[in-house]
Structure formats: structure tokens, C-alpha cells
Amino acid sequence: MAQDTKKSVTLGTWTQLTNADTAGDVSVALLSDHMVWLQATTNTTPPTTEDGLPLMRYGDGWSEATIAEKFPGVSGALRLWAFCPNANVQLYISHG
């Protein structure tokens, strides 16, 4: 299901940003001034480590790239997750 919205990420908890399997282009931006980690999975099970792609400053992100392009090591990546180790934050997410 397509979405174009802000998502709240709770301190120390992996939060799913996508609301369905997403193979098409995704745009994401950090709306808070805290380090956030992004990770991809193949299903609705949250990641089990804090490893991931860092977004480090307000406004950092990417546009019009697929999850698979950003996470080539996750075969069949369809879901995007965010984790912040030190604060509650907001991210913008858009996907078809």
C-alpha cells in the first residue's frame, strides 16, 4: 500500500517505516537531529542487530531508490526499518 507520511521512531526500538512489501522506489528523510540506523528485511520481522545504513543529520536521506538497491546484501529486501539509540525521532517515508 502506497504511503507518503511521517513516522515516529521510539528510542531503542526497530520501527517499520514501510507499511507493505515495497519493491519500487522509496524516499526517506530524517526529520530529527539524531543518528538513525536504517535496515531492510524480507518480511515483517524486525532486524535483530543495530547494524545498518546510518542517517546522521537532519534532512539526510535518499530519494527514488529501491530498498534492494540500498541494501544489496539483503536478498529479497522488501521492508524498511529505522532504529535510534538515543532519542525518539521522526522520519519522512514515501513509497508506491
N, C-alpha and C positions, 0 to 999 in steps of 0.2 A: 504494500500500500504506500503510495507516494506521501511525502510529508515535506514541509517547509516550516520549521519551528525552532524554538529554543528548548534545550533540555537541561535540567538541573542534574548535577553530579554530586552525590553525597560524599563527603570526606571519607576516604579509605574504602570505598565500595565500587566495584566494577558496575557501571551503568550502561545498559544497552542504548545506543543512540539511534540505530535503525529500528523501524517498527515492523519489518518483514524482511524476508530474503531479498537482497539487493545486489544484482549483478551489473546494473547500469551505473552511470556516473553519479558521484556523490560529491557534495560540497560540505565542508565543515570548517568552523572558525571558533577559536577560543574567545569568549566574551568576558573573561576574568583574568586578573593579573597573577596567575599562579601556574606552576608547572603541571601539565596534564599529560598522561600517557594514553595513547590510543592502541587498541589491539583488535584484530579480526578473529572471528571464529566461523565455523561452518554451520552452526546451529544456535539455539537459544541458551546454551550452557556458557556461563561466564568464563573468562580466562582464569587460569589458576596461578599465574605469576604476575609480577609487576613489570615484566619486560614489555616493551612496545615502542611505538614511534612517539617521540616527545613533541609536544606543542608547548612552548615555553613563555610566550609573551602574549599580551592582549592583542587580538587580531590575527595571530598566527593560524595557519590552516592550509587547506588546499581547495581547489575547485575543479570540477569537471574531470575527475579521475575515478576509476573504479576501485573498489576495495581490493580486488585481486592485483591491480597494478601497484598499489601502495604496500601490499603485504604478499609479495610473491612466494614467501616461504610457507604460507598457509594455503595448502591445496584446497580449492573449492570454497574460499572465503566468501561469505555472504552476509555476515552480520558485523557491525562495528560497535566497539565498546570504548568507554573512557574511564580513567581512574585518576584521582587526585589524592596524593598522600598527605596534604597539609591544609586543605580548606574545602568548603562547598563552593562549587563553581558552576558557571553556565557556558554552554556551547551552542552554536547555531548548527543545525543539520538540515540538509536538503537532499532528497533523492527521489527518483522516479519509481 
